[in-house]
Amino acid sequence: MRIVIILVFLNTQLIAQNWEIIATFNNGGVNCLYNDTVTNKLIIGGQFRLANGDSMASVAQYDGEILQSMGCGIDWDCIEPYITNLGYKVLAVERYNEKLFAVGQISEINGFSSVGITFWDGAGWNAVSNGLTYTSGGSGIGRGLSILENNIVVLGSFNFCSGVAANAACSYSESDGFESLGFPNYETAQRLSCAAQFQGVNYFAGRFNNATTPTNGDIWNIVKHENGQWLPVGNGIRGGMSSVSKMLVFQDKLYVAGVMSKAAGAPGNAIAAWDGQQWDDVGGGLFAPVEAHVYDMKVHQGKLYVVGTFTYAGGVPVEEFAVWDGVNWCRIETDVQEHLTVIRAVDFYKDTLYLAGAHYDFANNVVTNKLLKRVQPLESFQCGNLTGLSSVTENQFNAYPNPTTGLINLSFGKSVKGNITITNLMGQRLVTQSVMGESSTLDLGSFSAGIYFLQFTDTNGSVSTQKILLE
């Protein structure tokens, strides 16, 4: 018993040394982080009404020591203590000259209508007349912001931008105000989330396709605007459930990430890179028991930091947080999953790593939304060139009976050595057990009824997955 107590104590100290909890949030937590180099503050946007117990409506700022509100925030009059989840949320923040824009599911600012969009002028949040709306008059949603050709570009789900007809994308400049970008009206699931300029060409991505009536080739979830035309990018990001959340340029390639699968026809698993002519699968991509999802990416000191819901990068076991150096996938020994089981945002502020997301305590049915600060240097990278060496596959072993009431028999068909990990639908690792030989047994009798995933990782790093229904 004494040994156990000592081990737990040491592990707690290690976690404390790696991470500092800057804030906890209620409701939906944090969706985005933005390092505002003009004010030298970290801007935090999301779906929260309380941060560290104080009223902060969907947006806050942090100076490295103190977390503060920004005026009355979003959809708040600074009087009523907003502690309930009203659905309002900030999805993206971006600076344009003297204005700091925020978009999302927004209704009003200081009593004035400002649907989907607002801006901070240094003193308070300001309404944008008419905001983002649909042809029907319904409220649109701002999903992303980007700087293209010295203008700020607003992306989302809408038909009008500040009264200007603009399908899913518009730009703003101080001289011309809001203008349409002329984005085509594709038939399926019209939604733009991100934009980027690569090799002098503007790229736009989200969730849309023209599979019903193709023009200029089949377009799936990503398109480029070149010589006045909207053109496909290779074969696009195909798949009925595929969508793009983030794009950025890293080491002369355009990195595109979100929900995607090579099995469904996409060029990568959750992430892919475009060099201007062809796609690359980024070292095999990212994997999760259910579906890998990238929520955010940032570049820092020659490395690409990727966060979301995934448990493997290539064949490297990770914790919703992976690093790509251009050749290898890497992990950092962080114990981050002790704090966050889903990571929604990443950024570097004052040269320090910050992560935001949620921790799910399934045993007590409690969700805690947190902002973490890395307090140790990012030095301990574990990287490997996995091309041709590691893989993630399915059905490389048998698990029965399935469904089961508790006991699971594993049959590998040959002598193996490795580990079996049990994860739930949220990707949370519950149990890891060593396996050696041609068969083994697991007992799920202590778990609640539901769907679980068995991941077998052998000594070569190859990963196999089986889905189990526990009755």
N, C-alpha and C positions, 0 to 999 in steps of 0.2 A: 504493500500500500504506500509506503514512503517513497518508493521509486516512482510510482505513478504520479504522486503529488509533485515531486520535483520536476518531472518531465513536462507536466502541464504548465507549471510556473515558468520554466525556461521558454516554452513556446509562446506564452503570452507576452513575455518580455521582448521576444524577437519581433512579434507582430507590432508591438508598440513602437519599437525602434524603426521599423520599416515605414509605417504610416501614421499620420495624425488625422483624426476626424475633425475637419474644419466646421462642418455644419450638418445638421439633420433637418429634413423637410417633411411636411405632411403631404397629403393627397398624392398626386402623381410624380412628385419629385422633380429632378433636373433633366432637361432635354438637351441643353447646349451650354458650352463654355466658350467664351470669347476673350482673348487677350487684347484689350484695348490699349495700344501703345501710345495713344494721344494722352489719355488720362492716367496711364500706367496702373490700370485696375483690371481685375479679372471680373468679367460680366457673366452672371449666372442666370439662365433663363429656363423656365419650366412650367409645371402645373402645380404650384404650391401657393399656399396662403400664409404659411408659417415657416420661418427658418430660425432654428434654435429657440423656438417658442415665441418669437416676435413677429408681428404682422409685416409681411413682405409679399406683395401681390405679384407673383409670377416672374419677378425679376429682382436681382440684388447685385451688389458690387462688393468686391473684397480687395483690400489694399495690402494684403500680406499679413495683416494683424487683426483687422476689424471687419466683420461682415455688416453691411449697412443696406437699408432700403434705398431705392431711387425714386424720390418723390412719393407719389401715391401708387406707384406701380401700375399694373394693368387692370382695368375694370374695377377700380376701387376709389372711393371718395375720401379716403383717409379718416373716415369717421366710424363706420361700422367695422367691427373686427371680423374680417373674412376668414372663417375657419372651415367652411364647408367647401366641397369640391363642386364648383359651378361649371366645370368643363373648360374654362379659359386656360390657355397655355401658350407660352412662347416657344417656337420651334427653331428660330434662327435669329442671330444678331450679327450686324455688320456695320462698320463705320463708313460714311461717305462725307468727306470734308468735315464740316462742323456738326454734322448730324449723325447720331447713332440710331440706325433703324432696327426695329424688331418686328417680326412677323409671326403669325400663328393663328390660333383660334381666338380672336380678339373681338370684343363687342364695342366698347366705348372707352374714351379717355376723358376724365374729369367731367363726365356728364355729356360729352359730345360724341356722336357716332364716329367710330374709326374702325370699320370692319376689317379684320385680318391684318392690319398694318398700323404702326405708329412710329414716331421718332422722338428721340431725346435731344434737346438743344443745349444741355448743360445745366438747365435750371428745372426742367420738368418734361413730362411726356406730352406730346402734341398730337391732336387728331389729324388724320388725312381725310379730306373731304371726300365723301362717297366710298372711300376704301376699296376693298376687293369684293365684287358682287357677281352673281350669276345673272344670265339673261332674265330668268324668272323673278329677279329681285331678291333672291335668297342670299345669305351670307356666304362669301367665299372664304378660303383658307390660304394663308401665306405659309409656304413650306420651306422655302430656301431663299438665301440672298447671296449674290456674288458681284464682284467688281469686274466688268468687262469694258474695255475701250474707254476707260475713264468715267464710266457711268455705273450706277448701282442697278443691278438687275433683280427684280422681284419675281419669284417663281412660286407656283402653287396650283390651286384648283379654283379658277374664276374665269369669267368672260369679260369683265370690265375692271379697269384699274383706275381709280379716282375719276370715274366717269368716262374714261377712254376705252373703246372696244379693244380688248387685248386678251387673247386666248392663252391662259396659263402662264404668260410671261410678259413683263413690261419693264421698261428701263426708266430711270429718273436722272435728270441732270438739273443743276441750278438754273441753267439758261432756258431749257426747253420744258421743264416739268416732266410729267409722265407721258410716255409714248409706247405704242405697241411694238413688239418685235416681229409680229406677223407669224407667230408659231401656228402651224397647221392644226386644223381641228380633226384629229384622228378619232376613229370611232370608239375605240375600246379604252375604258378606264383612264380618262384624260387627267394626268397629274404630273407636274414637274416638281422635282425636289432639289436639283443642283445644276450648276453650269460651270464651265471652265474653258479657258483658252489654251489651246495646244497647237504648236507649230503654226501660229498665226490664224487658226481656225477656231470658231466658237462651237463648243459642244454642249448639248442639253440632254438631261436624263431624268428618268422618273419611272412612271408606269403608264405605258401607252403602246399601241401598235396599229398598223394599217393592214392586218392580215386579211380582213374581209375584202377590201378593194385596194390592192397594192399599187402604189405609184412610186417611181424611182427606186424600185426594189422593195423588198419586205423590210419594214422598219419595226424594231422591237426594243422599246425602252430606252434607246439612245439614238440621237440624231446629230448631225453636224450641219452648220449653216455656212456654205462655201459658194462663192460666186453667185450669190443671190438665190441659191437653191438649198432646200432641206433634203439632205442625203443620208442614206444608211451608213452605219459604221460596221464594216464587215457584214457578218450575219446577225449583228445585234446581240442583245441579251435575251435570248429566247427562253420560253417556258411559261406555262399558264399562270404560275404563281410568282414569277420573277419580277423584281423591281430594283431600281437603283436608288440608294440613299445618299451616297457621297461620291464626289470625284475630286481628284487633285493631280498635279503633275509632280513626278518624282523620278529623278535620274533619267530624264529624256523619254519618259513614257507617261501616258495618261492612265492613272489607276482608277478603276470603277468598282464600287462595292455596294453590297446590299443583300438581297435575297436572290440567289441564283444557283443552278446546279448543272454540271456538265451532262448528267444523265438526262436532263430535260432539254438539252441543246444549247445551253449557255457556254461561253468560252472558258469558264472557271467555276469553282465552287466558292460562292459568297464574295469572291474578288477576282478580277482579271485586269490585265494591262494591255493597252493599245499603243503600238509604236508608230502609228500613222499608216501602216500597211496591213498589219495582222495582229491577232490577239495572242497573248501569252497567259497561261493558267496560274502564274505566280507560285511556283514551287508546289503545285498540287492543290493549293487553296486551303480553305478552312472547313472544319467538320464539327457537327454536333449530333447528339442522339436523335433529335427531331428534325431540325432545320437550322443550319447556321445562318446568322444574321449579323451583318456589320452595321453598326449605328454611327460610327465616327472614325475618322482617320486624321492624323496630323504628322507632319515631317519635322524632325528635330535632329540637328547635328548628324546629317547623313543617314538617318534611319527613318523608316515609316512605322508609326505606331498605330495599331488597329485594335478597336474594341467592339464588343457586341455580345452575342451569345454563341459561343463555340468552345469546344474542349480540345481540339487538335488543330495545329497549323502545320500542313504537310503531315508528317508523322510525329511531330513534336507535341507532347501533351502540354496544354496551356490552360489558363484560367480566365477565359473571356477577354484575354489581353495578350497580344502577340506583337512581335517586332520583325520587320522584314528589312534586311540590309542590302537588297538588290540581288542577292544570290541565295541566301539562306533564311529560313525562318528561325527565330530565336525566342526563347522565353527568359523571363527574369524571375529568380527565386524571390517571391514576394509574399506568399500567403495572402494574396489579395482576396481570395474567395472567402476568407474569414470575415471580410467586411462587405463584399459585393458579389452577388451571384449573377447579376446582370449589369453590364457597364454600358451606359448610354452616351457618355461624352468624355473626351480627353483633350487636354491642352497643356502647354508649357507656359508658365507665368513666372517671371523673374528667374528663368532658367530652371524651374522646378516643375516636376510632373504632378498634374492634378487629374483625378478620375472622379466621375460622378455616376451614380446608378442606384440600384436597389439591392438590399439583402433580404432574402426570403427565409424566415424561420418557420419551416413547415410543421414542426412539432407543435408550435404554439399558435400557428396561423397568424403570424405577425410579419408585416412588411415594413422595413425601415429604409428610407431614402437618405443617402449620404453624399457628401463631398469629401474626398480624401486628398491629402497632400503627402507626397513622398518625402520622407525626412532622411533617407539614406541615398548616397550617390548611386546612379544607375551604372554600376560597374560589372555586376555578375550576370553577363549574358551567356546563355547556353544555346549555341547555334549548331546547325548541321546542314550540309548540302544533301538534301533528301531526294534529289532527282534520280529516279530509277532505283532507289534503295528502299523507300518506305511507301506504303499505300494504306488507304482506308477502304475496306471492302465490306460486303454484307454476306451473310449466310456461309461463312467459312467454318462454322461449327453448328452442331445441332443442339437445341435446348428443348427439353420436353419433361413433363407434359406442358402444353401451352394451348389454352389457359391452364393455370395452376392454382392450387389453394395454398401453396407455400414452398414445397420442395421442388427443385429444378435439377434435372440431370443434364450434364454437359458431355457431349461426345465429339472429339476432334478428328477421329479417323486416323490419327497418327500420334506419335509421341511429341508433345509440345512442352514449352516452358515459357511462362510469362505471368501476367496478372489479369484477373477479371474484375472490372469495375461496374457497380450497379449505379445507374443514374435515373433520376425521375424526369418528368416531362419538362421541367424547367432547366434541365441540364445540371442539376445539383448532384454532386458525387456523394453517395450514401455509404457505400462499403467497397473496399478493395481487398481481393483475396488472391493469394498465390496459387498458380496452377502448374502441375508437373505430371506428365504422363498423357495417356490417351483419353482420360475421362475425369470428371470431377462432379461435385454436388454443391448446390447453393440452397440456403434456406431463407426464403422471403417471408416466412410466417409472421415476423414481427412488424412488417410493413402494412400500411393501409391498402385497401383494394384500389386498383388502378393500373395504369400502363407504366412499365419500367423498361429500361434498356440495359442490355449486357454488352460491355465492350471488352473484347479480349485483345491485349497487346502483347506480342511475343518479344523475345529478346532482340530481334532485328528491327523492332519498331513498327512492324505491320499491325494494322488494327482491323478487327472484324466486329460487326455489330448484329445483335438480335433484339427484336422487340418481344416483350413478355406481357401478357395480361394476367394480373393477379386478382382472383375472385374472392 
